[in-house]
């Protein structure tokens, strides 16, 4: 695609932080510390991705200062993490998949480090006491990688014809910045991205500043609400930017590839209506803005609920828009504690599609459920292959039992509770766990507490955890 400024004879892009940082890289050694290293993964909590995330600390904020040049495919930057030690730490691990580390500091002092696969082990000069708030900065650069998921889909850093897009579910965010990449550790973000003049760079949260100088444009994005790293995104390319607002004043920011503008216009115009319906159905919107990123068709063949503005690989239909915006409540605000709880994201978002249809002249949720029960295995060959509460492996987290059968679990709960109590559940659950994490046990206990006189055992046993196709009477 043509760009407004030819990309020739340009000086290499270097982010502000790297101009100030040296190229010091210390090798690993004992460094005189004698505390306990933090864990290099969360094996006990997440068997599907045991090396994702790290123990011993909790990140509260990411400050990313990055630069990217599509001509060279080079990303460079500094990531500064503000974190709190949850134990006495002699060392801590960060997840970083590829890229070259140039310097690491802790509290401003050079720290020793070493790499093993996607694990970056950092050894500060002095132990970090439990409860201490500290900052670790990593200067890095290189060609970020595209990650192939266990299910064969691609994530991480995906080059496009005119730029790139970063998508992180479930582990791809480690391909473009170091961090504690597990959904259980959420944080606020500041991201400054420098790109060639003429390109746009879109991320989560709010665009607070943009400045062009010397043929380069630096944009600063701020995400105040807690965000799991897999929901962070960065889309670089030629986009038509539109800023509007919903009738109640919520900012709507959309970035659309010009090739998709005509096909997207009618659906994106529904964002205010979908948001109004969603707030009426799920309660107050948990973030400071909404919108969408609509890219050209590329390596990403899926939509993703990136926080504030979902990503679409081409013009979405209404059902997909409803699905991804519902995720802002279910998945983005209420985030699963582990990937085992993926159905709490996808079951709710899929059921949102059923409810939208029911409320807008389409099939009732009961009819959708009945058709899926009778004929679903003709459409989804794997529908009954495993229960939504026990995915059969990392390669199957996005299979139909998690989505469709997850929605069927919710419909069975609705039948047991009755419409009034179920509609209250749809609002109260995301309100209670707003900006937090929850797992399946949290949810089942919550439902049982709503109606202690009702027996939900058959639903959990047959629909949520049971193997095979449940009996219809359950």
C-alpha positions, 0 to 999 in steps of 0.5 A: 500500500502507498504511504504518504511519505516515502520510506527512503534514506531514513535514519534508524528509529530509536526510542527515547529510552534507548538514546539515554541507555547504554549498551551494557549487558552483564552476564549472569553470576551470583552477585552476592545475593542469597535470597530466594529466586522467584518462580519461572512459571506458574505450573501449579496454577496453569498446566496448559502454559506452565512456563507463562507468568512468573512467581515472586512479584506482582506487576502494577504498571508497564511503561513501554518506550518502543520504535518500529520500522516496517522497512527493516522489521526492527523493533527496539525499546525499553520496558520499565515494569513497576512491581511489588515483591511478594516474597524475599527475592534474590532473582526474578524472571520475565517472559521474553520470547526472542529479541536481544536484551541489551541492558537490565537495571533494577532500581536504576542500578545495573543488574545481572541477567541471563536467558534460557528460552523465553525466560529472562532471569534478572539478578538485582545487586541486592535482595528485594524484600517482600512487599518492596515496590521496585522498578526493573527496566529492560532495553532490547531490540531485534526482529520480533517473532510471530508465534504459532499457537498450539492450535495452529493460529498465529499471534505475537508480532504479525507483519502486514503489508503496511506495518504490523499488528501485535496480538497476545492471546494466549502467550504472544505478548512476550514476543514484543515486550518482557513481562509477567505474561499470565492473565492473573497479573494485570497492570496499567500501561503507558506505551510510547511508540515511534513509527515513520511519519505517515503511519498510524500506531494504535494501542489500548486506552487513550491517545494522550499525545502525538508529535511528529519530528524528523520524519518520525511520529511518536504517539503515547497511549495510556491505559489506566484500568488494569489489563492482562498482557494478552489483551495489549495490542499495537497496530501500525499501518495506514488507518482511517481514524475516526473519533466520535462518542456514544450518546452518553459521552463515552469516547469511540475511537476506530482505526480502519484500514482504507481497504476495509472502510466501505465494508466496515462502515455500516457495522461500526456505526452500530457501536453506540447501539451495541454499547447501550444494549451491553450496558443495559444487559451487563452493567456499567462499562468498565473502561474509559473508551471503546471502539475497534481496529479493523485491519486488512486480511493478513496472518491473523484470521481471528478477531480478538477482544483487545482491551478498549477496542477489539481487533478485527482482521477485516470488516466484522459482522454484527454478531462478531462485534457484539461478541468482542464488545461483550468480552470487555466485561467478560474476559477483559474486566473479569479476567480468568485466573488461569487458561483453564477458565477460558469458557468464562470468557467465551461462553459469556461472549457467545451467549451475548450473541444469543441474547442480542438475537433474542432482543433484536427480533432473531431466534430466542436463546432457547431456540438456539440452545435446542437447535445446537443440542439437536444438530450442533454436532453436524456443525461442530464435529467436536462439540461434545468432545470435552466439557468446557470446564476441563479443556483437553489441552492447550491446543483446544482452548478455542474449540467449540466446547469452550464457546458453544457448550460454554454458552449452553452451560449459561443457558441451563443456569438461566433455566434454573434461576429464571429470567429475572435472577439470571438477568441480575446475574449478568450484571452483578457477576462482572460488577462484583469482580470488576477489574479482577480475576475469577475462576470457575469455582468462583463462578459456580459458588457465586451462582449457588449463593444466588439461589441456595434453594436450587440444585445446580449439581446436575448442571455442573456434573453434566454440562460443565464438567461431564464427558460426552453429550449430556442428557436433555433433561438435565 
